[in-house]
Amino acid sequence: MKTIAPRDLDQLRQSGKSLRMIDVRTPVEHSQVHIPGVELMPLDQLNPGKLRAAGCADDTPLYLVCRSGGRATEAAKKLEHSGFCECHVVEGGTLAWAEAGLPVNRGSSKVISLERQVRIAAGSLALGGVLLAHFVNPGFIWLSGFIGAGLIFAGITDWCGMGLLLARMPWNRA
């Protein structure tokens, strides 16, 4: 998997080359802010077969972007595993693109990023487990332990099941 700096990708864009830029965030995140000309394919719906059916060859350069780079890296691994050999992750994602002063399209919706949603959900479940263990049944402490183990697993593997689940929620699909 290769990476590309936002400014380098913008120079490629401006050179007139036809680029396949894919945003793997949720539709709601995409509607809030995105790079002009990027194609939305949420990570949970990313399908290598559909890309091939749309005329994308295995050696077609694909430029993958998300909020900060994590989901784009996951998408690149998925695509490379299925035979695509020119996957480029935009370093720092849409955040780095915007911070570099490059053009973005902004919507009017205000949405909580998926990463923040995961932190809110994990924190709520961990706190809920502690409170339930204290006031209802000590066995609920295992809920907090399970959430902690999940966060450790996500940190080590860079795979977050809670994030994938939250991406499918209705408020992230509007």
C-alpha positions as a printed NumPy array, in Angstrom:
array([[  0.   ,   0.   ,   0.   ],
       [  1.26 ,   3.412,  -0.936],
       [  0.542,   6.815,   0.551],
       [  0.331,  10.216,  -1.076],
       [  0.489,  13.662,   0.472],
       [ -2.56 ,  15.886,  -0.081],
       [ -0.524,  18.498,  -1.993],
       [  0.939,  15.832,  -4.3  ],
       [ -2.527,  14.477,  -5.079],
       [ -3.785,  17.995,  -5.73 ],
       [ -0.924,  18.555,  -8.197],
       [ -1.937,  15.341,  -9.993],
       [ -5.544,  16.571, -10.08 ],
       [ -4.528,  19.921, -11.489],
       [ -2.336,  18.34 , -14.166],
       [ -5.51 ,  17.206, -15.912],
       [ -5.039,  13.497, -15.287],
       [ -8.198,  11.508, -14.755],
       [ -8.047,  10.258, -11.163],
       [-10.179,   7.753,  -9.283],
       [-10.517,   9.27 ,  -5.809],
       [-12.682,   7.308,  -3.386],
       [-14.017,   8.606,  -0.061],
       [-14.716,   5.663,   2.285],
       [-16.44 ,   7.665,   5.039],
       [-20.148,   7.542,   5.83 ],
       [-22.571,   9.512,   3.63 ],
       [-23.249,  11.973,   6.455],
       [-19.53 ,  12.666,   7.005],
       [-19.083,  13.075,   3.242],
       [-21.96 ,  15.549,   3.022],
       [-20.374,  17.665,   5.743],
       [-17.029,  18.13 ,   3.95 ],
       [-15.345,  16.394,   1.009],
       [-12.723,  16.843,  -1.669],
       [-14.221,  18.051,  -4.966],
       [-14.486,  15.206,  -7.479],
       [-14.188,  12.426,  -4.924],
       [-16.478,   9.405,  -5.296],
       [-18.312,   8.193,  -2.184],
       [-18.017,   4.469,  -1.395],
       [-18.462,   3.889,   2.349],
       [-16.042,   1.321,   3.738],
       [-18.818,  -1.09 ,   4.68 ],
       [-20.103,  -0.972,   1.078],
       [-16.733,  -1.025,  -0.701],
       [-16.985,  -3.771,  -3.301],
       [-14.02 ,  -4.658,  -5.536],
       [-16.394,  -6.415,  -7.964],
       [-18.402,  -3.221,  -8.46 ],
       [-15.208,  -1.288,  -9.147],
       [-14.21 ,  -3.81 , -11.798],
       [-17.711,  -3.751, -13.291],
       [-17.403,   0.051, -13.544],
       [-14.295,  -0.392, -15.708],
       [-11.629,  -0.155, -13.026],
       [ -8.68 ,  -2.45 , -13.88 ],
       [ -6.511,  -4.033, -11.187],
       [ -3.655,  -1.652, -12.093],
       [ -5.826,   1.507, -12.043],
       [ -4.476,   3.964,  -9.464],
       [ -7.048,   4.396,  -6.694],
       [ -6.704,   7.295,  -4.27 ],
       [ -8.463,   6.489,  -1.002],
       [ -9.464,   9.079,   1.554],
       [-11.346,   9.117,   4.864],
       [-11.329,  11.55 ,   7.763],
       [ -7.762,  10.946,   8.968],
       [ -6.421,   7.87 ,   7.171],
       [ -7.461,   4.834,   9.232],
       [-10.478,   3.716,   7.215],
       [ -8.705,   4.502,   3.937],
       [ -5.845,   2.209,   5.03 ],
       [ -8.372,  -0.522,   5.801],
       [ -9.991,   0.003,   2.384],
       [ -6.598,  -0.198,   0.655],
       [ -5.846,  -3.504,   2.379],
       [ -9.222,  -4.866,   1.301],
       [ -8.716,  -3.784,  -2.307],
       [ -5.134,  -5.035,  -2.457],
       [ -6.256,  -8.386,  -1.063],
       [ -8.709,  -8.638,  -3.965],
       [ -6.044,  -7.876,  -6.597],
       [ -5.877,  -4.092,  -6.954],
       [ -2.198,  -3.155,  -6.949],
       [ -2.242,   0.66 ,  -7.134],
       [ -3.989,   1.752,  -3.933],
       [ -2.817,   5.096,  -2.534],
       [ -3.978,   6.346,   0.871],
       [ -4.182,  10.126,   1.211],
       [ -1.969,  10.926,   4.215],
       [ -4.007,  12.491,   7.009],
       [ -7.26 ,  12.192,   5.046],
       [ -9.752,  14.977,   4.524],
       [ -8.53 ,  16.73 ,   7.679],
       [ -4.996,  17.075,   6.286],
       [ -6.364,  18.064,   2.873],
       [ -8.385,  20.927,   4.394],
       [ -5.548,  21.941,   6.756],
       [ -3.249,  22.242,   3.717],
       [ -5.627,  24.892,   2.376],
       [ -6.733,  22.736,  -0.556],
       [-10.29 ,  23.07 ,  -1.912],
       [-13.138,  21.262,  -0.171],
       [-16.888,  21.263,  -0.596],
       [-18.689,  21.956,   2.664],
       [-22.294,  21.107,   3.456],
       [-24.504,  22.692,   6.044],
       [-25.006,  19.589,   8.19 ],
       [-23.16 ,  19.303,  11.471],
       [-22.301,  15.712,  12.252],
       [-20.221,  14.007,  14.887],
       [-17.348,  12.14 ,  13.245],
       [-17.386,   8.354,  13.391],
       [-14.255,   8.336,  15.567],
       [-15.985,  10.575,  18.13 ],
       [-19.122,   8.422,  17.989],
       [-16.987,   5.366,  18.84 ],
       [-15.402,   7.157,  21.811],
       [-18.808,   8.312,  23.065],
       [-20.327,   4.828,  22.709],
       [-17.351,   3.047,  24.294],
       [-17.191,   5.512,  27.186],
       [-20.941,   5.264,  27.769],
       [-20.871,   1.466,  27.786],
       [-17.845,   1.346,  30.111],
       [-19.421,   3.825,  32.532],
       [-22.746,   2.002,  32.287],
       [-21.022,  -1.271,  33.172],
       [-19.413,   0.25 ,  36.263],
       [-22.671,   1.859,  37.428],
       [-24.673,  -1.328,  36.82 ],
       [-22.023,  -3.355,  38.652],
       [-22.197,  -1.017,  41.62 ],
       [-25.98 ,  -0.573,  41.828],
       [-27.476,  -3.726,  40.263],
       [-25.169,  -6.727,  40.031],
       [-21.371,  -7.032,  40.295],
       [-21.368,  -9.222,  37.169],
       [-21.964,  -6.136,  35.014],
       [-18.32 ,  -5.173,  35.552],
       [-17.571,  -7.583,  32.691],
       [-19.264,  -5.153,  30.299],
       [-16.615,  -2.559,  31.104],
       [-13.909,  -5.198,  30.772],
       [-15.256,  -6.263,  27.383],
       [-15.274,  -2.672,  26.131],
       [-11.723,  -2.134,  27.397],
       [-10.544,  -5.313,  25.657],
       [-12.268,  -4.171,  22.461],
       [-10.476,  -0.825,  22.58 ],
       [ -7.129,  -2.546,  23.098],
       [ -7.865,  -4.891,  20.181],
       [ -8.852,  -1.923,  17.978],
       [ -5.65 ,  -0.104,  18.891],
       [ -3.436,  -3.091,  18.12 ],
       [ -5.129,  -4.275,  14.925],
       [ -6.49 ,  -0.931,  13.627],
       [ -9.845,  -2.691,  13.12 ],
       [-12.847,  -1.384,  15.02 ],
       [-16.03 ,  -3.429,  14.986],
       [-17.9  ,  -0.742,  16.905],
       [-16.957,   1.793,  14.225],
       [-18.228,  -0.502,  11.485],
       [-21.465,  -1.026,  13.409],
       [-21.952,   2.693,  14.037],
       [-21.301,   3.44 ,  10.346],
       [-24.436,   1.426,   9.559],
       [-26.685,   3.408,  11.91 ],
       [-29.46 ,   5.476,  10.335],
       [-28.02 ,   8.83 ,  11.44 ],
       [-24.849,   8.031,   9.455],
       [-26.814,   7.095,   6.338],
       [-28.971,  10.189,   5.764]])
